[in-house]
Amino acid sequence: MNKKEKFLKGFDGDYKEVAVSVTVPNCPESETIINPKANFEGKKQYYDKAYNDDLELNTFNQIKITGYEFR
């Protein structure tokens, strides 16, 4: 199972939210995006389409998911 598959599998779990850390060029620290359970279906589709197997944005690979926590 690759990084993206592991990440996307979390959206199928019984969690209340997910926190996703993303690196952005020219920013000294990662950004953290928090999405509630109600957004999981749409976000799972978005991440599947927009990010490659190494969790890099397809259109600009300097933007990367560096961590996530389902809680």
MOPAC internal coordinates of N, CA, C and O (Angstrom, degrees):
PM7 1SCF
backbone

  N    0.0000 0     0.00 0     0.00 0    0    0    0
  C    1.4622 1     0.00 0     0.00 0    1    0    0
  C    1.5374 1   107.40 1     0.00 0    2    1    0
  O    1.2310 1   120.43 1   -50.75 1    3    2    1
  N    1.3379 1   116.78 1   129.25 1    3    2    1
  C    1.4620 1   120.11 1   179.84 1    5    3    2
  C    1.5339 1   111.22 1   -85.77 1    6    5    3
  O    1.2310 1   120.87 1    -3.21 1    7    6    5
  N    1.3281 1   115.95 1   176.79 1    7    6    5
  C    1.4646 1   121.47 1  -176.73 1    9    7    6
  C    1.5278 1   112.16 1   -57.76 1   10    9    7
  O    1.2310 1   120.86 1   134.58 1   11   10    9
  N    1.3220 1   115.97 1   -45.42 1   11   10    9
  C    1.4664 1   118.97 1  -177.65 1   13   11   10
  C    1.5211 1   111.30 1   -66.29 1   14   13   11
  O    1.2310 1   119.97 1   138.40 1   15   14   13
  N    1.3083 1   117.65 1   -41.60 1   15   14   13
  C    1.4652 1   120.85 1   178.84 1   17   15   14
  C    1.5227 1   111.40 1   -60.26 1   18   17   15
  O    1.2310 1   120.40 1   137.45 1   19   18   17
  N    1.3310 1   116.85 1   -42.55 1   19   18   17
  C    1.4692 1   120.74 1   177.98 1   21   19   18
  C    1.5212 1   110.72 1   -62.43 1   22   21   19
  O    1.2310 1   120.83 1   134.91 1   23   22   21
  N    1.3315 1   116.01 1   -45.09 1   23   22   21
  C    1.4655 1   121.36 1   179.52 1   25   23   22
  C    1.5281 1   110.65 1   -61.45 1   26   25   23
  O    1.2310 1   119.85 1   130.09 1   27   26   25
  N    1.3157 1   117.90 1   -49.91 1   27   26   25
  C    1.4662 1   121.42 1  -176.89 1   29   27   26
  C    1.5259 1   112.15 1   -64.81 1   30   29   27
  O    1.2310 1   120.08 1   148.14 1   31   30   29
  N    1.3253 1   117.46 1   -31.86 1   31   30   29
  C    1.4635 1   121.01 1   178.82 1   33   31   30
  C    1.5371 1   111.32 1   -60.72 1   34   33   31
  O    1.2310 1   120.28 1   147.34 1   35   34   33
  N    1.3210 1   117.06 1   -32.66 1   35   34   33
  C    1.4597 1   121.31 1   179.56 1   37   35   34
  C    1.5186 1   113.37 1   -59.96 1   38   37   35
  O    1.2310 1   120.08 1   149.83 1   39   38   37
  N    1.3274 1   117.46 1   -30.17 1   39   38   37
  C    1.4603 1   121.11 1  -179.93 1   41   39   38
  C    1.5278 1   112.42 1   -65.82 1   42   41   39
  O    1.2310 1   120.28 1   163.12 1   43   42   41
  N    1.3322 1   117.07 1   -16.88 1   43   42   41
  C    1.4643 1   121.58 1   179.59 1   45   43   42
  C    1.5285 1   112.07 1   -89.74 1   46   45   43
  O    1.2310 1   120.18 1   172.98 1   47   46   45
  N    1.3190 1   117.26 1    -7.02 1   47   46   45
  C    1.4616 1   121.41 1  -178.65 1   49   47   46
  C    1.5184 1   111.91 1   -80.10 1   50   49   47
  O    1.2310 1   121.48 1    -5.39 1   51   50   49
  N    1.3061 1   114.78 1   174.61 1   51   50   49
  C    1.4616 1   121.71 1  -179.67 1   53   51   50
  C    1.5334 1   109.51 1   -94.10 1   54   53   51
  O    1.2310 1   121.31 1  -102.84 1   55   54   53
  N    1.3235 1   115.10 1    77.16 1   55   54   53
  C    1.4668 1   121.44 1  -178.25 1   57   55   54
  C    1.5201 1   109.68 1  -121.19 1   58   57   55
  O    1.2310 1   120.82 1   -21.16 1   59   58   57
  N    1.3162 1   116.04 1   158.84 1   59   58   57
  C    1.4684 1   121.90 1   179.90 1   61   59   58
  C    1.5209 1   112.17 1   -90.43 1   62   61   59
  O    1.2310 1   120.67 1   151.80 1   63   62   61
  N    1.3531 1   116.32 1   -28.20 1   63   62   61
  C    1.4599 1   120.33 1  -178.37 1   65   63   62
  C    1.5183 1   109.58 1  -162.32 1   66   65   63
  O    1.2310 1   121.71 1   -11.85 1   67   66   65
  N    1.3268 1   114.34 1   168.15 1   67   66   65
  C    1.4593 1   121.31 1   173.60 1   69   67   66
  C    1.5215 1   108.01 1  -131.92 1   70   69   67
  O    1.2310 1   121.06 1   -42.96 1   71   70   69
  N    1.3213 1   115.57 1   137.04 1   71   70   69
  C    1.4617 1   122.35 1   173.54 1   73   71   70
  C    1.5246 1   106.82 1  -108.78 1   74   73   71
  O    1.2310 1   120.49 1   -54.67 1   75   74   73
  N    1.3312 1   116.66 1   125.33 1   75   74   73
  C    1.4594 1   122.49 1  -176.54 1   77   75   74
  C    1.5261 1   108.23 1  -118.95 1   78   77   75
  O    1.2310 1   120.46 1   -54.90 1   79   78   77
  N    1.3266 1   116.72 1   125.10 1   79   78   77
  C    1.4652 1   121.68 1   176.57 1   81   79   78
  C    1.5226 1   109.03 1   -96.52 1   82   81   79
  O    1.2310 1   121.35 1   -48.43 1   83   82   81
  N    1.3289 1   115.03 1   131.57 1   83   82   81
  C    1.4549 1   121.30 1  -175.76 1   85   83   82
  C    1.5286 1   109.45 1  -130.10 1   86   85   83
  O    1.2310 1   120.63 1   -46.82 1   87   86   85
  N    1.3366 1   116.40 1   133.18 1   87   86   85
  C    1.4616 1   119.86 1   173.20 1   89   87   86
  C    1.5200 1   108.12 1   -87.20 1   90   89   87
  O    1.2310 1   121.53 1   -38.64 1   91   90   89
  N    1.3167 1   114.68 1   141.36 1   91   90   89
  C    1.4619 1   121.80 1   179.70 1   93   91   90
  C    1.5256 1   107.24 1  -130.97 1   94   93   91
  O    1.2310 1   119.89 1   -48.54 1   95   94   93
  N    1.3355 1   117.81 1   131.46 1   95   94   93
  C    1.4632 1   119.84 1   179.73 1   97   95   94
  C    1.5309 1   111.42 1   -56.08 1   98   97   95
  O    1.2310 1   121.34 1   -33.01 1   99   98   97
  N    1.3082 1   115.04 1   146.99 1   99   98   97
  C    1.4686 1   123.38 1   178.05 1  101   99   98
  C    1.5223 1   114.02 1    67.32 1  102  101   99
  O    1.2310 1   120.12 1  -166.49 1  103  102  101
  N    1.3112 1   117.37 1    13.51 1  103  102  101
  C    1.4652 1   121.40 1   174.79 1  105  103  102
  C    1.5316 1   107.18 1  -117.41 1  106  105  103
  O    1.2310 1   120.04 1   -50.61 1  107  106  105
  N    1.3223 1   117.52 1   129.39 1  107  106  105
  C    1.4647 1   119.81 1  -175.92 1  109  107  106
  C    1.5292 1   114.54 1   -70.17 1  110  109  107
  O    1.2310 1   120.02 1   157.66 1  111  110  109
  N    1.3325 1   117.56 1   -22.34 1  111  110  109
  C    1.4621 1   120.34 1  -179.19 1  113  111  110
  C    1.5254 1   110.34 1  -129.04 1  114  113  111
  O    1.2310 1   121.26 1   -23.47 1  115  114  113
  N    1.3061 1   115.20 1   156.53 1  115  114  113
  C    1.4664 1   120.78 1   176.82 1  117  115  114
  C    1.5188 1   110.64 1   -68.12 1  118  117  115
  O    1.2310 1   121.19 1   -26.67 1  119  118  117
  N    1.3075 1   115.33 1   153.33 1  119  118  117
  C    1.4668 1   122.08 1   173.12 1  121  119  118
  C    1.5189 1   107.83 1   -95.41 1  122  121  119
  O    1.2310 1   120.37 1   -32.34 1  123  122  121
  N    1.3107 1   116.90 1   147.66 1  123  122  121
  C    1.4562 1   121.27 1   175.93 1  125  123  122
  C    1.5165 1   108.72 1  -117.70 1  126  125  123
  O    1.2310 1   121.31 1   -55.30 1  127  126  125
  N    1.3164 1   115.09 1   124.70 1  127  126  125
  C    1.4571 1   122.69 1  -179.89 1  129  127  126
  C    1.5201 1   107.26 1  -109.98 1  130  129  127
  O    1.2310 1   120.13 1   -51.03 1  131  130  129
  N    1.3120 1   117.35 1   128.97 1  131  130  129
  C    1.4655 1   121.24 1   179.67 1  133  131  130
  C    1.5226 1   108.45 1  -114.36 1  134  133  131
  O    1.2310 1   120.94 1   -53.14 1  135  134  133
  N    1.3179 1   115.81 1   126.86 1  135  134  133
  C    1.4558 1   121.89 1   178.53 1  137  135  134
  C    1.5182 1   110.65 1  -122.43 1  138  137  135
  O    1.2310 1   120.19 1   -46.17 1  139  138  137
  N    1.3341 1   117.25 1   133.83 1  139  138  137
  C    1.4607 1   121.13 1   178.05 1  141  139  138
  C    1.5339 1   111.78 1   -78.44 1  142  141  139
  O    1.2310 1   121.35 1   -16.42 1  143  142  141
  N    1.3007 1   115.02 1   163.58 1  143  142  141
  C    1.4723 1   122.68 1  -179.59 1  145  143  142
  C    1.5310 1   112.38 1   -50.50 1  146  145  143
  O    1.2310 1   120.25 1   142.49 1  147  146  145
  N    1.3242 1   117.13 1   -37.51 1  147  146  145
  C    1.4683 1   120.90 1  -178.33 1  149  147  146
  C    1.5292 1   112.14 1   -60.20 1  150  149  147
  O    1.2310 1   119.74 1   156.91 1  151  150  149
  N    1.3173 1   118.09 1   -23.09 1  151  150  149
  C    1.4674 1   121.78 1  -179.40 1  153  151  150
  C    1.5270 1   113.43 1   -95.29 1  154  153  151
  O    1.2310 1   119.63 1   175.93 1  155  154  153
  N    1.3148 1   118.32 1    -4.07 1  155  154  153
  C    1.4626 1   121.53 1  -172.57 1  157  155  154
  C    1.5251 1   113.84 1   -55.63 1  158  157  155
  O    1.2310 1   119.47 1   133.99 1  159  158  157
  N    1.3095 1   118.62 1   -46.01 1  159  158  157
  C    1.4728 1   120.08 1  -175.70 1  161  159  158
  C    1.5258 1   110.95 1   -60.25 1  162  161  159
  O    1.2310 1   120.60 1   130.19 1  163  162  161
  N    1.3164 1   116.46 1   -49.81 1  163  162  161
  C    1.4605 1   120.39 1  -179.49 1  165  163  162
  C    1.5180 1   112.56 1   -66.76 1  166  165  163
  O    1.2310 1   120.17 1   140.26 1  167  166  165
  N    1.3257 1   117.27 1   -39.74 1  167  166  165
  C    1.4643 1   120.85 1  -179.98 1  169  167  166
  C    1.5231 1   111.52 1   -68.02 1  170  169  167
  O    1.2310 1   120.26 1   142.12 1  171  170  169
  N    1.3227 1   117.12 1   -37.88 1  171  170  169
  C    1.4620 1   119.77 1   177.98 1  173  171  170
  C    1.5235 1   109.71 1   -61.40 1  174  173  171
  O    1.2310 1   120.29 1   136.03 1  175  174  173
  N    1.3160 1   117.04 1   -43.97 1  175  174  173
  C    1.4646 1   120.62 1   178.16 1  177  175  174
  C    1.5216 1   111.19 1   -63.43 1  178  177  175
  O    1.2310 1   120.62 1   137.23 1  179  178  177
  N    1.3227 1   116.42 1   -42.77 1  179  178  177
  C    1.4624 1   121.02 1   179.09 1  181  179  178
  C    1.5298 1   111.17 1   -61.14 1  182  181  179
  O    1.2310 1   120.12 1   128.02 1  183  182  181
  N    1.3250 1   117.38 1   -51.98 1  183  182  181
  C    1.4559 1   120.69 1  -178.04 1  185  183  182
  C    1.5254 1   111.28 1   -62.52 1  186  185  183
  O    1.2310 1   120.12 1   142.68 1  187  186  185
  N    1.3182 1   117.38 1   -37.32 1  187  186  185
  C    1.4581 1   120.93 1   178.94 1  189  187  186
  C    1.5296 1   110.80 1   -62.91 1  190  189  187
  O    1.2310 1   120.57 1   138.18 1  191  190  189
  N    1.3035 1   116.51 1   -41.82 1  191  190  189
  C    1.4702 1   121.36 1  -177.35 1  193  191  190
  C    1.5376 1   112.22 1   -79.60 1  194  193  191
  O    1.2310 1   120.06 1   140.80 1  195  194  193
  N    1.3317 1   117.50 1   -39.20 1  195  194  193
  C    1.4620 1   121.39 1  -169.94 1  197  195  194
  C    1.5319 1   114.68 1   -87.49 1  198  197  195
  O    1.2310 1   119.59 1   159.56 1  199  198  197
  N    1.3351 1   118.39 1   -20.44 1  199  198  197
  C    1.4644 1   121.43 1  -174.60 1  201  199  198
  C    1.5197 1   111.46 1  -117.52 1  202  201  199
  O    1.2310 1   120.84 1   -32.60 1  203  202  201
  N    1.3512 1   115.99 1   147.40 1  203  202  201
  C    1.4606 1   120.36 1   178.53 1  205  203  202
  C    1.5342 1   110.68 1   -84.25 1  206  205  203
  O    1.2310 1   120.76 1     3.79 1  207  206  205
  N    1.3244 1   116.14 1  -176.21 1  207  206  205
  C    1.4705 1   121.17 1  -176.11 1  209  207  206
  C    1.5234 1   113.53 1   -64.34 1  210  209  207
  O    1.2310 1   120.23 1   160.19 1  211  210  209
  N    1.3444 1   117.16 1   -19.81 1  211  210  209
  C    1.4616 1   121.57 1   178.16 1  213  211  210
  C    1.5268 1   111.94 1   -98.36 1  214  213  211
  O    1.2310 1   120.67 1  -166.54 1  215  214  213
  N    1.3353 1   116.33 1    13.46 1  215  214  213
  C    1.4689 1   124.10 1   178.10 1  217  215  214
  C    1.5293 1   112.72 1    62.93 1  218  217  215
  O    1.2310 1   121.31 1  -143.35 1  219  218  217
  N    1.3441 1   115.09 1    36.65 1  219  218  217
  C    1.4532 1   122.17 1   172.68 1  221  219  218
  C    1.5238 1   108.08 1  -105.64 1  222  221  219
  O    1.2310 1   120.68 1   -39.02 1  223  222  221
  N    1.3254 1   116.31 1   140.98 1  223  222  221
  C    1.4530 1   120.49 1   179.30 1  225  223  222
  C    1.5267 1   109.49 1   -62.14 1  226  225  223
  O    1.2310 1   120.00 1   -51.90 1  227  226  225
  N    1.3133 1   117.61 1   128.10 1  227  226  225
  C    1.4641 1   122.01 1  -176.30 1  229  227  226
  C    1.5243 1   112.79 1   -58.81 1  230  229  227
  O    1.2310 1   119.95 1   143.02 1  231  230  229
  N    1.2998 1   117.71 1   -36.98 1  231  230  229
  C    1.4584 1   120.95 1  -175.13 1  233  231  230
  C    1.5268 1   113.62 1   -87.76 1  234  233  231
  O    1.2310 1   119.65 1   168.34 1  235  234  233
  N    1.3402 1   118.27 1   -11.66 1  235  234  233
  C    1.4675 1   122.28 1  -179.11 1  237  235  234
  C    1.5173 1   107.95 1  -162.11 1  238  237  235
  O    1.2310 1   120.48 1   -88.43 1  239  238  237
  N    1.3414 1   116.68 1    91.57 1  239  238  237
  C    1.4674 1   120.41 1  -168.73 1  241  239  238
  C    1.5284 1   114.99 1   -70.54 1  242  241  239
  O    1.2310 1   119.55 1  -179.72 1  243  242  241
  N    1.3397 1   118.46 1     0.28 1  243  242  241
  C    1.4675 1   119.58 1   173.63 1  245  243  242
  C    1.5302 1   111.41 1   -80.65 1  246  245  243
  O    1.2310 1   120.31 1   168.01 1  247  246  245
  N    1.3177 1   117.02 1   -11.99 1  247  246  245
  C    1.4614 1   121.58 1   172.71 1  249  247  246
  C    1.5281 1   106.46 1   -94.36 1  250  249  247
  O    1.2310 1   120.89 1   -60.10 1  251  250  249
  N    1.3286 1   115.91 1   119.90 1  251  250  249
  C    1.4594 1   121.05 1  -173.34 1  253  251  250
  C    1.5241 1   111.02 1  -137.13 1  254  253  251
  O    1.2310 1   120.91 1   -34.70 1  255  254  253
  N    1.3124 1   115.86 1   145.30 1  255  254  253
  C    1.4594 1   121.30 1   169.83 1  257  255  254
  C    1.5273 1   105.77 1   -81.81 1  258  257  255
  O    1.2310 1   120.51 1   -62.41 1  259  258  257
  N    1.3123 1   116.63 1   117.59 1  259  258  257
  C    1.4598 1   121.42 1  -176.57 1  261  259  258
  C    1.5140 1   113.47 1  -102.83 1  262  261  259
  O    1.2310 1   120.53 1   168.87 1  263  262  261
  N    1.3236 1   116.59 1   -11.13 1  263  262  261
  C    1.4532 1   120.81 1   178.42 1  265  263  262
  C    1.5012 1   110.55 1  -175.08 1  266  265  263
  O    1.2310 1   120.97 1   -18.67 1  267  266  265
  N    1.3022 1   115.75 1   161.33 1  267  266  265
  C    1.4622 1   121.60 1   177.49 1  269  267  266
  C    1.5067 1   109.03 1  -158.14 1  270  269  267
  O    1.2310 1   121.65 1   -24.39 1  271  270  269
  N    1.3246 1   114.44 1   155.61 1  271  270  269
  C    1.4613 1   120.51 1   178.44 1  273  271  270
  C    1.5191 1   108.78 1  -145.32 1  274  273  271
  O    1.2310 1   121.04 1   -62.22 1  275  274  273
  N    1.3066 1   115.61 1   117.78 1  275  274  273
  C    1.4562 1   121.38 1   173.48 1  277  275  274
  C    1.5224 1   107.14 1   -88.06 1  278  277  275
  O    1.2310 1   120.36 1   -49.49 1  279  278  277
  N    1.3025 1   116.91 1   130.51 1  279  278  277
  C    1.4630 1   119.44 1  -177.76 1  281  279  278
  C    1.5132 1   111.54 1  -143.64 1  282  281  279
  O    1.2310 1   120.10 1   180.00 1  283  282  281

